[in-house]
């Protein structure tokens, strides 16, 4: 499955990744499978963000 997210900038993606990790931490004890799924999703976003070309001049 593919998802297209249109966000104003990379900082917004970083916020989304952080929120997924926070959400995973919040359910770790009562729903470890859900926590793992959230971490996997966050890691996938992070990996894809790392694959984007760096802006020139940075």
Buried (B, 14 or more C-beta within 10 A) or exposed (E): EEEEEEEEEEEEBBEBBEEBBEBBEEBBEEEEEBBEBBBEBBEEBBEEEEEEEEEEEE
